Amino acid sequence: MSRELKRGTIELVLLSLLERRERYGYEIVAAIEAASGGRLEVRDGTLYPVLYRLEEAGFVAPRWENPERGVPRKYYRITEEGRQELDRLAAEWREFAAA
């Protein structure tokens, strides 16, 4: 998939995934690859800057989970502002696809 298309839609993809339930980084990457049948591959270097940007905009909120065993994980969930942004992005996407 073209890099430009991926760059233009990654926010829509991430917010759509987080609308279903909260997830942590690796889980997000795996869900994107699974849902796209491996056609859409997102690397950490792409994922985390976008998540940080969404967090700064107030569209996602993080929380840390510290399991008894293993590494702490930062989970992301969509906020109400994020749901509104998702609606806006989805409407833009539908309009673009219809054209």
Secondary structure, 3 states (H helix, E strand, C coil): CCHHHHHHHHHHHHHHHHHHCCEEHHHHHHHHHHHCCCCCCCCHHHHHHHHHHHHHCCCEEEEEECCCCCCCEEEEEECHHHHHHHHHHHHHHHHHHHC
